[in-house]
């Protein structure tokens, strides 16, 4: 067998087989995995079978049991088997193919958390510094992504689930060439801000460590709806909007898991939604509203008395007739 995964099926439903074929074609090469489908079981190194299938394929072939969560699990226990729950979706098929690849090659070819964190750091740093250009980032899978920091868009032919999986390494960013201009026009685009929030959510779910933050932070405004969709995020936004709090304080009073609070703050800092109050100077605090308040409360300087108007004809008449 070569380095590619050769995938087959045995006795699974027609619908699951069709979905699996389509996903294998779509994912081939896109997540640092090369895979193809085969009708010949004898040449396959990964075979999808029903969850209660009573047999086990001979090593080194990997058995993947397709289990229906609504049915009792009657499959023979084995540490050699992998499993995936129905319905088959891109997310769970990616996960099981990644596990199969590690078993076939004996080592992991990538670290998903490291890939997700590298992409988050790249996007966060360039968004934080308000970069005003487009950049192409090559991927280890041979594909590439175009980040438009002007319009806050991501252009790529890779499915978003693959991009969020972290199953890749990133190359050195470079400016968009005329040839790559055509790529921008021909591939789907996604919101860069949404991608940043989704990466933060995946990293929090994986329990990835965040950078050490010692300051007291306050939100300047609430996040977009996508940033409030995760459990605990609305409470974090409310607390950090009301007053400046350190990361340790927010973890103590919010009841939100540490990783979720940390990555929520990282996303807010990257998007310019949060500021460290402990490092702001007096000049920084002198915003337009503050200066307006000082101007309105300062005592008014005394005005010189108005000059007397020259006497008119009524004054002369009054004086001559002694009217008053």
KOLTORRO-808679 format. One record per residue: z, x, y of N, C-alpha, C, O in turn; residue in one letter. Coordinates in steps of 0.05 Angstrom, whole numbers, padded with zeros to 5 digits, always signed. Example, Ala and Ser with C-alpha at 12.3 -4.5 7.8 and 13.67 -1.06 7.14 Angstrom:
2
+00156+00264-00114+00156+00246-00090+00156+00264-00066+00169+00285-00066A
+00142+00257-00045+00143+00273-00021+00157+00258+00001+00161+00268+00023S
***
This chain:
324
+00000+00017-00024+00000+00000+00000+00000+00017+00025+00013+00039+00025X
-00014+00009+00046-00014+00025+00071+00009+00016+00088+00027+00002+00079X
+00008+00025+00114+00031+00020+00132+00032-00009+00141+00052-00018+00152X
+00010-00024+00137+00010-00052+00147+00026-00070+00128+00028-00064+00104X
+00036-00092+00139+00048-00112+00122+00025-00129+00111+00008-00138+00126X
+00025-00133+00085+00005-00151+00072+00021-00175+00063+00038-00174+00045X
+00015-00198+00075+00031-00222+00073+00017-00242+00055-00007-00247+00059X
+00032-00254+00037+00022-00276+00021+00042-00299+00019+00064-00297+00028X
+00034-00320+00005+00051-00343+00001+00050-00352-00028+00030-00347-00042X
+00071-00364-00037+00072-00375-00064+00087-00401-00064+00111-00402-00061X
+00072-00423-00067+00084-00450-00071+00098-00462-00047+00112-00481-00049X
+00094-00451-00023+00105-00463+00001+00087-00486+00009+00064-00488+00000X
+00096-00503+00027+00080-00526+00035+00055-00518+00050+00053-00496+00061X
+00035-00535+00049+00009-00529+00062+00013-00525+00092+00001-00507+00104X
+00030-00541+00104+00035-00539+00133+00047-00512+00140+00039-00499+00158X
+00068-00505+00125+00081-00479+00130+00062-00456+00126+00062-00436+00141X
+00045-00458+00106+00025-00437+00100+00005-00434+00123-00002-00412+00131X
-00005-00456+00134-00024-00456+00156-00011-00444+00181-00023-00428+00196X
+00014-00452+00187+00028-00442+00210+00032-00412+00207+00028-00397+00227X
+00040-00403+00184+00045-00374+00179+00020-00358+00182+00020-00337+00195X
-00003-00368+00172-00028-00354+00176-00035-00350+00205-00043-00329+00214X
-00031-00372+00221-00038-00371+00249-00020-00351+00264-00030-00336+00281X
+00006-00351+00257+00024-00333+00271+00019-00304+00263+00021-00286+00281X
+00012-00299+00239+00006-00271+00231-00018-00261+00246-00018-00238+00255X
-00039-00277+00249-00063-00269+00264-00055-00264+00293-00065-00245+00305X
-00038-00281+00304-00031-00279+00332-00013-00254+00338-00016-00241+00358X
+00005-00248+00319+00024-00227+00324+00014-00199+00315+00027-00179+00322X
-00007-00198+00300-00016-00172+00290-00020-00152+00313-00037-00157+00331X
-00005-00130+00312-00008-00109+00333+00007-00115+00358+00009-00097+00375X
+00017-00139+00362+00029-00146+00387+00059-00139+00389+00069-00139+00411X
+00072-00134+00367+00101-00128+00367+00106-00102+00352+00126-00100+00338X
+00088-00083+00354+00090-00058+00340+00089-00061+00310+00100-00045+00295X
+00077-00083+00301+00074-00089+00272+00045-00095+00267+00032-00110+00281X
+00035-00083+00246+00007-00089+00237+00009-00105+00211+00022-00097+00192X
-00003-00129+00211+00000-00147+00189-00026-00161+00184-00042-00166+00202X
-00031-00168+00159-00054-00184+00151-00046-00203+00129-00026-00198+00115X
-00061-00224+00125-00056-00244+00105-00074-00239+00081-00097-00231+00084X
-00063-00243+00057-00079-00240+00033-00073-00262+00013-00051-00272+00011X
-00094-00270-00002-00092-00290-00023-00083-00278-00049-00076-00293-00068X
-00084-00252-00051-00078-00238-00076-00049-00229-00076-00043-00210-00062X
-00032-00242-00091-00003-00236-00090+00002-00207-00099+00020-00194-00089X
-00015-00197-00118-00010-00170-00129-00013-00148-00108-00002-00126-00111X
-00027-00153-00086-00030-00132-00065-00011-00137-00041-00012-00121-00022X
+00005-00157-00042+00023-00164-00020+00049-00148-00022+00059-00143-00044X
+00060-00140+00001+00086-00128+00001+00107-00147+00014+00131-00140+00014X
+00098-00170+00024+00116-00190+00034+00105-00217+00025+00082-00224+00031X
+00121-00233+00011+00112-00259+00001+00132-00280+00010+00156-00278+00005X
+00122-00302+00022+00138-00325+00030+00138-00345+00008+00117-00353-00002X
+00162-00353-00002+00165-00372-00024+00184-00394-00016+00198-00391+00004X
+00185-00416-00031+00204-00438-00024+00233-00428-00026+00239-00409-00041X
+00251-00441-00012+00279-00433-00011+00292-00434-00038+00309-00417-00044X
+00285-00454-00055+00297-00457-00082+00280-00445-00104+00283-00452-00128X
+00261-00428-00097+00243-00416-00117+00260-00399-00137+00276-00382-00128X
+00259-00404-00163+00277-00392-00182+00271-00363-00190+00285-00351-00205X
+00249-00352-00179+00240-00326-00188+00245-00305-00166+00251-00312-00143X
+00242-00280-00174+00243-00258-00154+00221-00239-00160+00216-00231-00183X
+00206-00232-00139+00184-00214-00142+00194-00185-00147+00215-00177-00138X
+00177-00170-00161+00185-00143-00168+00184-00124-00143+00165-00126-00128X
+00204-00107-00140+00204-00087-00119+00179-00069-00122+00171-00064-00144X
+00168-00060-00099+00179-00061-00072+00171-00085-00056+00174-00086-00032X
+00161-00106-00069+00152-00130-00055+00177-00145-00044+00197-00148-00058X
+00175-00153-00019+00198-00167-00006+00194-00197-00008+00172-00207+00000X
+00214-00211-00017+00213-00240-00019+00225-00252+00006+00248-00246+00013X
+00211-00270+00019+00221-00285+00042+00223-00314+00034+00203-00327+00028X
+00247-00325+00033+00251-00353+00025+00250-00371+00049+00265-00367+00069X
+00232-00391+00048+00229-00410+00070+00247-00434+00064+00242-00449+00045X
+00269-00436+00079+00290-00455+00073+00290-00479+00092+00286-00476+00116X
+00293-00502+00081+00295-00527+00097+00325-00531+00102+00340-00536+00084X
+00334-00531+00128+00362-00534+00134+00374-00561+00124+00398-00563+00120X
+00356-00581+00121+00366-00607+00112+00371-00608+00082+00383-00628+00072X
+00362-00588+00067+00365-00588+00038+00387-00570+00030+00392-00549+00043X
+00401-00576+00008+00422-00557-00001+00410-00531-00010+00388-00530-00021X
+00424-00509-00005+00415-00483-00011+00421-00477-00041+00444-00472-00048X
+00400-00477-00057+00403-00472-00086+00388-00446-00094+00383-00442-00118X
+00382-00429-00074+00367-00405-00081+00386-00385-00094+00409-00384-00087X
+00375-00369-00112+00392-00348-00125+00400-00327-00104+00382-00317-00090X
+00425-00321-00103+00434-00302-00083+00424-00274-00089+00424-00265-00112X
+00415-00260-00068+00405-00233-00071+00404-00219-00044+00394-00231-00025X
+00415-00195-00043+00413-00180-00019+00385-00170-00013+00379-00160+00008X
+00368-00172-00034+00341-00162-00030+00323-00182-00017+00301-00175-00007X
+00332-00207-00015+00315-00228-00004+00319-00230+00026+00341-00225+00036X
+00298-00238+00041+00300-00247+00068+00296-00277+00069+00286-00289+00049X
+00304-00290+00090+00300-00319+00092+00293-00327+00120+00299-00313+00139X
+00279-00350+00122+00272-00361+00148+00274-00391+00146+00266-00403+00126X
+00284-00403+00167+00288-00432+00166+00263-00447+00177+00249-00437+00195X
+00258-00470+00166+00236-00487+00177+00247-00503+00200+00272-00508+00201X
+00231-00511+00219+00202-00505+00220+00196-00476+00228+00211-00464+00243X
+00174-00465+00217+00167-00438+00224+00157-00438+00253+00140-00453+00262X
+00170-00420+00269+00163-00416+00297+00159-00386+00302+00166-00369+00286X
+00147-00381+00325+00142-00353+00332+00167-00336+00332+00167-00314+00322X
+00189-00348+00342+00214-00333+00344+00225-00324+00317+00230-00301+00313X
+00228-00343+00298+00240-00335+00273+00220-00319+00255+00229-00303+00239X
+00194-00324+00258+00175-00308+00243+00175-00279+00253+00173-00260+00237X
+00176-00275+00280+00179-00248+00291+00203-00234+00279+00201-00211+00270X
+00226-00247+00279+00250-00235+00269+00248-00227+00240+00256-00205+00232X
+00236-00244+00223+00235-00237+00194+00214-00215+00189+00217-00199+00171X
+00192-00215+00205+00172-00193+00202+00184-00166+00211+00177-00145+00200X
+00200-00167+00232+00213-00142+00241+00231-00131+00219+00232-00107+00213X
+00247-00149+00206+00264-00141+00184+00248-00130+00161+00256-00110+00148X
+00226-00144+00155+00209-00135+00132+00197-00107+00138+00196-00091+00120X
+00189-00103+00163+00178-00077+00170+00199-00055+00166+00192-00033+00156X
+00223-00060+00174+00244-00040+00171+00249-00034+00141+00253-00011+00134X
+00247-00054+00124+00252-00049+00096+00228-00035+00083+00232-00018+00066X
+00204-00042+00092+00180-00029+00080+00180+00001+00087+00174+00018+00070X
+00186+00007+00113+00184+00035+00122+00210+00050+00120+00211+00074+00124X
+00232+00036+00113+00257+00049+00109+00273+00055+00134+00296+00060+00132X
+00260+00053+00157+00274+00058+00183+00263+00038+00203+00242+00026+00200X
+00279+00034+00223+00270+00016+00245+00251+00031+00263+00256+00053+00271X
+00228+00018+00269+00209+00030+00287+00215+00026+00316+00202+00038+00333X
+00234+00009+00322+00240+00003+00350+00268-00008+00352+00280-00016+00332X
+00279-00008+00376+00305-00021+00381+00299-00044+00401+00294-00039+00424X
+00301-00069+00391+00294-00091+00409+00311-00092+00435+00300-00097+00456X
+00337-00086+00433+00354-00087+00457+00345-00065+00476+00345-00069+00501X
+00338-00042+00466+00329-00020+00484+00303-00028+00497+00299-00022+00521X
+00285-00041+00483+00260-00050+00495+00264-00071+00517+00253-00069+00538X
+00282-00090+00511+00288-00111+00531+00301-00099+00556+00295-00106+00578X
+00320-00080+00551+00334-00068+00574+00316-00050+00590+00318-00050+00615X
+00297-00036+00577+00278-00020+00592+00260-00037+00610+00255-00030+00633X
+00251-00060+00600+00235-00078+00616+00251-00090+00638+00241-00093+00661X
+00276-00098+00633+00293-00109+00654+00298-00089+00676+00296-00095+00700X
+00304-00064+00668+00309-00043+00688+00285-00038+00705+00287-00034+00730X
+00261-00037+00693+00236-00033+00708+00232-00055+00728+00226-00050+00752X
+00234-00080+00719+00229-00102+00737+00251-00104+00758+00245-00109+00782X
+00276-00100+00750+00298-00102+00769+00297-00081+00791+00301-00088+00814X
+00291-00056+00784+00290-00035+00804+00267-00040+00824+00271-00036+00848X
+00244-00047+00814+00221-00051+00833+00224-00077+00849+00214-00078+00871X
+00237-00097+00838+00242-00121+00853+00264-00116+00874+00262-00126+00897X
+00285-00101+00867+00306-00095+00885+00297-00078+00909+00306-00082+00932X
+00278-00060+00904+00267-00044+00926+00244-00057+00941+00231-00044+00957X
+00239-00082+00935+00218-00098+00948+00191-00083+00947+00177-00081+00967X
+00184-00074+00923+00157-00061+00920+00135-00081+00926+00137-00104+00918X
+00115-00072+00941+00094-00090+00950+00067-00081+00939+00048-00077+00954X
+00065-00078+00913+00040-00071+00900+00039-00081+00872+00059-00093+00862X
+00017-00076+00858+00015-00084+00830+00015-00059+00813+00005-00038+00821X
+00026-00061+00789+00029-00039+00771+00021-00047+00743+00027-00070+00734X
+00009-00029+00728+00002-00033+00700+00021-00017+00683+00026+00007+00688X
+00033-00030+00663+00052-00016+00645+00040-00017+00617+00038-00039+00605X
+00033+00006+00605+00023+00005+00578+00046+00001+00558+00068+00009+00563X
+00039-00011+00535+00059-00017+00514+00052-00001+00490+00029+00008+00485X
+00073+00004+00473+00069+00019+00449+00050+00005+00429+00038+00018+00412X
+00047-00021+00432+00030-00036+00414+00000-00033+00420-00017-00044+00406X
-00006-00019+00442-00033-00015+00451-00042-00035+00472-00063-00033+00483X
-00025-00055+00477-00031-00074+00498-00018-00065+00525-00005-00044+00526X
-00023-00080+00546-00012-00072+00572-00005-00098+00588-00016-00119+00582X
+00013-00094+00607+00022-00115+00624+00016-00107+00653+00019-00084+00660X
+00007-00127+00669+00003-00122+00698+00025-00138+00712+00027-00162+00710X
+00041-00123+00728+00062-00135+00744+00053-00136+00773+00047-00115+00785X
+00051-00160+00784+00043-00164+00811+00069-00169+00827+00079-00192+00828X
+00079-00148+00841+00104-00151+00855+00100-00164+00883+00119-00170+00896X
+00075-00168+00890+00069-00182+00915+00072-00212+00911+00085-00226+00926X
+00058-00222+00890+00059-00251+00884+00080-00258+00864+00083-00282+00857X
+00096-00238+00854+00117-00243+00835+00107-00256+00810+00117-00276+00800X
+00085-00244+00799+00073-00254+00774+00070-00232+00753+00070-00208+00760X
+00069-00240+00728+00064-00222+00706+00039-00231+00692+00036-00254+00685X
+00020-00213+00688-00006-00219+00675-00007-00204+00648-00005-00179+00648X
-00009-00219+00626-00011-00206+00600-00023-00226+00580-00020-00250+00582X
-00037-00215+00560-00047-00231+00538-00026-00234+00516-00030-00251+00498X
-00004-00220+00518+00017-00222+00498+00032-00248+00501+00038-00256+00523X
+00038-00262+00479+00055-00286+00481+00082-00279+00493+00092-00257+00489X
+00093-00297+00509+00119-00292+00522+00141-00285+00502+00158-00269+00508X
+00141-00298+00478+00161-00292+00458+00160-00263+00449+00180-00251+00444X
+00135-00253+00447+00132-00225+00439+00143-00207+00461+00157-00187+00456X
+00137-00214+00486+00146-00198+00509+00177-00198+00510+00189-00177+00517X
+00189-00220+00504+00218-00222+00505+00232-00210+00480+00256-00206+00480X
+00216-00204+00459+00228-00195+00434+00239-00166+00437+00257-00158+00422X
+00228-00150+00455+00236-00123+00459+00225-00104+00438+00233-00081+00436X
+00207-00113+00421+00196-00097+00399+00173-00079+00409+00150-00082+00400X
+00180-00061+00426+00160-00043+00438+00174-00021+00453+00198-00022+00458X
+00159-00001+00461+00168+00018+00481+00148+00017+00504+00125+00010+00501X
+00158+00024+00528+00142+00022+00552+00131+00050+00560+00145+00070+00557X
+00106+00050+00570+00094+00074+00580+00100+00077+00610+00116+00062+00621X
+00087+00097+00622+00091+00102+00651+00074+00083+00667+00050+00081+00663X
+00086+00069+00686+00070+00050+00703+00050+00066+00720+00055+00088+00729X
+00027+00053+00725+00007+00065+00743-00006+00042+00759-00004+00019+00753X
-00021+00050+00780-00034+00030+00797-00057+00016+00782-00068+00027+00763X
-00063-00008+00791-00084-00024+00779-00111-00012+00786-00117-00007+00809X
-00128-00007+00765-00155+00003+00769-00174-00021+00771-00167-00043+00765X
-00199-00015+00780-00219-00037+00782-00223-00051+00755-00228-00075+00754X
-00222-00036+00733-00226-00048+00707-00203-00067+00701-00207-00089+00690X
-00179-00059+00708-00155-00075+00703-00154-00099+00721-00140-00119+00715X
-00168-00098+00743-00171-00122+00760-00183-00146+00744-00175-00169+00748X
-00202-00139+00727-00214-00160+00710-00194-00171+00691-00195-00195+00684X
-00176-00154+00681-00155-00163+00662-00138-00185+00676-00131-00205+00663X
-00131-00181+00701-00115-00200+00715-00128-00227+00716-00114-00248+00713X
-00154-00228+00719-00168-00253+00721-00171-00267+00694-00175-00292+00693X
-00170-00252+00673-00177-00263+00647-00153-00271+00629-00156-00283+00608X
-00129-00263+00637-00105-00268+00620-00086-00287+00634-00086-00289+00658X
-00068-00300+00619-00049-00318+00631-00030-00303+00649-00025-00279+00646X
-00018-00318+00668+00002-00306+00686+00028-00322+00682+00029-00345+00675X
+00050-00308+00687+00077-00319+00684+00094-00311+00708+00087-00291+00722X
+00115-00326+00713+00133-00320+00736+00149-00295+00729+00162-00293+00709X
+00149-00275+00747+00164-00251+00744+00194-00257+00745+00210-00246+00729X
+00202-00275+00763+00231-00282+00765+00240-00296+00740+00263-00290+00731X
+00224-00313+00728+00232-00326+00703+00234-00306+00681+00253-00308+00664X
+00216-00287+00679+00218-00266+00659+00244-00250+00661+00257-00244+00641X
+00251-00243+00686+00276-00228+00691+00300-00244+00681+00318-00232+00668X
+00301-00269+00687+00324-00286+00678+00324-00288+00648+00345-00287+00636X
+00301-00292+00635+00300-00295+00606+00309-00269+00592+00322-00270+00572X
+00301-00246+00604+00310-00220+00592+00340-00218+00595+00353-00208+00576X
+00351-00226+00618+00380-00224+00622+00394-00242+00601+00415-00234+00590X
+00383-00265+00595+00395-00283+00575+00394-00271+00548+00414-00272+00533X
+00372-00259+00540+00369-00246+00513+00389-00223+00511+00402-00220+00490X
+00391-00207+00532+00410-00184+00531+00439-00193+00529+00455-00181+00515X
+00445-00215+00543+00472-00226+00541+00478-00236+00513+00500-00232+00502X
+00458-00250+00501+00462-00260+00474+00465-00237+00453+00479-00240+00434X
+00452-00215+00459+00455-00191+00441+00480-00176+00446+00486-00157+00431X
+00495-00183+00467+00519-00168+00474+00514-00140+00485+00531-00123+00482X
+00491-00136+00497+00484-00110+00508+00503-00103+00531+00510-00120+00547X
+00510-00077+00533+00528-00068+00554+00513-00068+00581+00490-00062+00583X
+00528-00076+00602+00517-00075+00630+00528-00051+00644+00548-00039+00636X
+00514-00042+00666+00525-00020+00681+00552-00026+00692+00559-00049+00697X
+00568-00005+00697+00595-00008+00708+00593-00017+00737+00579-00003+00753X
+00606-00038+00745+00606-00049+00772+00635-00051+00782+00650-00066+00770X
+00641-00036+00803+00669-00036+00813+00673-00051+00839+00695-00054+00848X
+00651-00062+00851+00654-00075+00876+00662-00104+00874+00667-00115+00853X
+00664-00117+00898+00669-00146+00900+00643-00159+00909+00632-00152+00930X
+00633-00178+00894+00607-00189+00898+00608-00218+00907+00626-00233+00900X
+00588-00226+00923+00585-00253+00932+00556-00261+00931+00539-00245+00937X
+00551-00286+00923+00523-00296+00922+00515-00305+00951+00530-00319+00964X
+00492-00296+00959+00481-00305+00985+00469-00333+00983+00470-00348+01003X
+00459-00340+00960+00448-00367+00955+00447-00371+00925+00450-00352+00909X
+00444-00396+00917+00444-00403+00889+00419-00393+00876+00398-00392+00889X
+00420-00387+00850+00396-00379+00835+00376-00402+00831+00383-00425+00836X
+00352-00395+00823+00332-00416+00815+00343-00432+00791+00363-00424+00779X
+00330-00454+00786+00338-00471+00764+00339-00456+00737+00357-00461+00721X
+00320-00438+00732+00319-00423+00707+00344-00405+00705+00353-00400+00683X
+00355-00396+00727+00379-00380+00727+00404-00395+00722+00425-00384+00716X
+00403-00422+00724+00426-00439+00720+00425-00454+00694+00443-00469+00688X
+00404-00449+00678+00400-00464+00653+00419-00456+00631+00425-00471+00613X
+00428-00431+00632+00445-00421+00610+00474-00431+00613+00483-00434+00635X
+00488-00435+00591+00516-00444+00592+00533-00424+00608+00531-00399+00604X
+00549-00434+00626+00567-00417+00642+00555-00407+00668+00570-00400+00686X
+00528-00407+00671+00516-00397+00695+00523-00414+00720+00528-00402+00741X
+00523-00441+00719+00531-00456+00742+00559-00450+00752+00564-00448+00776X
+00578-00446+00733+00605-00439+00741+00606-00411+00754+00620-00408+00774X
+00592-00392+00743+00591-00366+00756+00579-00367+00784+00589-00354+00802X
+00558-00383+00787+00546-00386+00814+00565-00398+00834+00567-00390+00857X
+00580-00419+00825+00599-00432+00842+00621-00413+00851+00629-00413+00874X
+00632-00398+00832+00654-00380+00838+00645-00358+00857+00659-00351+00876X
+00622-00346+00851+00613-00323+00867+00602-00332+00895+00600-00316+00913X
+00595-00358+00897+00586-00368+00923+00610-00373+00941+00608-00370+00966X
+00632-00382+00930+00655-00390+00946+00670-00366+00958+00680-00368+00980X
+00671-00344+00944+00685-00320+00954+00676-00296+00939+00664-00297+00917X
+00682-00273+00950+00675-00247+00937+00695-00241+00915+00719-00243+00919X
+00684-00235+00891+00700-00229+00868+00689-00205+00853+00665-00201+00852X
+00706-00189+00841+00697-00168+00824+00689-00179+00797+00695-00201+00791X
+00675-00162+00782+00666-00171+00756+00690-00176+00738+00690-00195+00721X
+00711-00159+00740+00735-00164+00724+00749-00190+00732+00758-00205+00714X
+00749-00197+00758+00762-00222+00766+00746-00246+00756+00758-00265+00747X
+00719-00244+00758+00703-00267+00749+00706-00271+00719+00705-00294+00710X
+00708-00250+00704+00712-00253+00675+00739-00266+00669+00742-00280+00649X
+00759-00260+00686+00786-00271+00681+00788-00300+00687+00802-00315+00674X
+00774-00309+00708+00778-00337+00717+00756-00356+00708+00760-00381+00709X
+00733-00346+00699+00710-00364+00693+00710-00375+00665+00700-00397+00660X
+00722-00359+00646+00720-00368+00618+00693-00363+00605+00688-00372+00583X
+00675-00349+00620+00648-00343+00610+00649-00317+00595+00663-00298+00604X
+00634-00314+00572+00635-00288+00558+00628-00265+00576+00612-00267+00595X
+00639-00242+00570+00636-00218+00587+00607-00211+00591+00598-00205+00613X
+00591-00211+00569+00563-00203+00571+00547-00222+00588+00530-00214+00603X
+00553-00248+00586+00539-00268+00602+00545-00264+00632+00526-00265+00648X
+00570-00259+00639+00577-00254+00667+00564-00229+00677+00554-00228+00700X
+00564-00208+00661+00552-00183+00670+00522-00184+00674+00512-00174+00695X
+00508-00197+00656+00479-00199+00659+00471-00219+00680+00449-00217+00692X
+00487-00240+00685+00482-00258+00707+00483-00243+00733+00466-00246+00751X
+00504-00226+00736+00506-00210+00761+00483-00190+00764+00472-00187+00786X
+00475-00177+00742+00452-00158+00743+00427-00172+00752+00412-00161+00769X
+00422-00196+00742+00398-00211+00751+00400-00219+00780+00380-00217+00795X
+00423-00227+00789+00426-00235+00817+00423-00211+00835+00411-00214+00857X
+00433-00188+00828+00430-00164+00844+00400-00156+00845+00390-00148+00866X
+00387-00157+00822+00358-00149+00822+00341-00168+00839+00322-00158+00851X
+00348-00193+00840+00332-00213+00855+00342-00216+00884+00331-00233+00899X
+00361-00200+00892+00371-00202+00920+00388-00226+00926+00391-00234+00949X
+00399-00238+00905+00416-00262+00908+00445-00255+00913+00460-00272+00923X
+00453-00231+00906+00481-00223+00908+00483-00197+00924+00464-00181+00925X
+00506-00193+00936+00512-00169+00952+00540-00160+00947+00558-00176+00942X
+00544-00133+00948+00570-00122+00944+00585-00122+00971+00578-00105+00989X
+00604-00140+00975+00618-00142+01000+00635-00117+01006+00640-00111+01029X
+00644-00103+00986+00661-00080+00990+00647-00056+01003+00660-00038+01013X
+00620-00056+01002+00605-00034+01013+00591-00041+01039+00577-00024+01050X
+00594-00066+01048+00581-00074+01073+00596-00063+01097+00621-00065+01098X
+00582-00052+01116+00594-00042+01140+00596-00064+01161+00587-00086+01158X
+00610-00057+01184+00612-00076+01206+00585-00084+01217+00582-00107+01224X
+00566-00066+01218+00539-00073+01227+00526-00092+01208+00512-00110+01217X
+00531-00089+01181+00519-00107+01162+00531-00135+01166+00517-00155+01162X
+00557-00136+01172+00570-00162+01175+00562-00176+01201+00566-00200+01204X
+00552-00161+01220+00544-00172+01246+00517-00186+01244+00497-00177+01256X
+00516-00207+01229+00492-00222+01226+00485-00238+01251+00501-00238+01270X
+00462-00250+01251+00454-00266+01274+00474-00288+01280+00479-00293+01303X
+00484-00302+01259+00503-00324+01263+00528-00314+01275+00540-00327+01293X
+00538-00290+01266+00562-00278+01277+00559-00271+01306+00576-00277+01323X
+00537-00259+01313+00532-00251+01340+00529-00275+01358+00538-00275+01381X
+00518-00297+01348+00516-00322+01363+00543-00333+01369+00548-00343+01391X
+00562-00331+01349+00588-00342+01353+00603-00326+01374+00617-00337+01391X
+00600-00299+01374+00613-00282+01394+00603-00289+01422+00618-00290+01441X
+00577-00293+01424+00565-00299+01449+00575-00325+01461+00578-00328+01485X
+00579-00345+01443+00587-00371+01453+00617-00372+01460+00625-00389+01476X
+00633-00354+01448+00662-00355+01453+00670-00335+01474+00693-00336+01484X
+00653-00317+01483+00660-00298+01504+00664-00312+01530+00649-00331+01536X
+00684-00303+01546+00689-00317+01572+00666-00313+01591+00653-00291+01592X
+00659-00334+01605+00637-00332+01624+00645-00316+01648+00667-00318+01658X
+00627-00298+01657+00632-00282+01681+00632-00300+01706+00617-00319+01707X
+00650-00293+01726+00651-00310+01750+00625-00310+01765+00612-00289+01768X
+00618-00333+01775+00593-00336+01791+00600-00335+01821+00620-00346+01829X
+00583-00321+01837+00587-00320+01866+00584-00348+01878+00568-00364+01868X
+00600-00353+01899+00598-00380+01912+00571-00385+01923+00557-00366+01933X
+00563-00410+01922+00536-00417+01932+00536-00414+01963+00556-00421+01976X
+00514-00405+01973+00512-00402+02003+00511-00430+02016+00499-00449+02005X
+00524-00432+02040+00524-00458+02054+00496-00465+02064+00481-00448+02073X
+00489-00491+02061+00463-00500+02069+00462-00502+02100+00482-00508+02112X
+00439-00496+02112+00437-00498+02141+00440-00527+02150+00431-00545+02136X
+00453-00532+02174+00457-00559+02183+00431-00574+02188+00411-00562+02197X
+00430-00600+02180+00406-00617+02184+00410-00636+02207+00429-00635+02222X
+00390-00655+02210+00391-00673+02233+00414-00693+02231+00424-00702+02252X
+00423-00699+02206+00446-00718+02203+00471-00705+02214+00488-00719+02226X
+00474-00679+02209+00498-00665+02219+00499-00665+02249+00519-00670+02261X
+00475-00660+02262+00474-00660+02291+00481-00687+02302+00495-00689+02322X
+00471-00709+02290+00476-00736+02300+00506-00743+02298+00517-00755+02316X
+00517-00735+02275+00546-00740+02270+00563-00727+02291+00582-00738+02302X
+00555-00702+02298+00570-00686+02318+00568-00698+02346+00588-00700+02360X
+00544-00708+02353+00540-00718+02380+00554-00745+02384+00565-00750+02405X
+00553-00762+02364+00564-00789+02367+00593-00791+02358+00606-00812+02361X
+00604-00770+02347+00631-00769+02338+00637-00791+02318+00657-00805+02320X
+00618-00795+02298+00621-00817+02280+00644-00812+02260+00658-00831+02252X
+00647-00788+02251+00670-00781+02232+00676-00751+02233+00694-00742+02219X
***
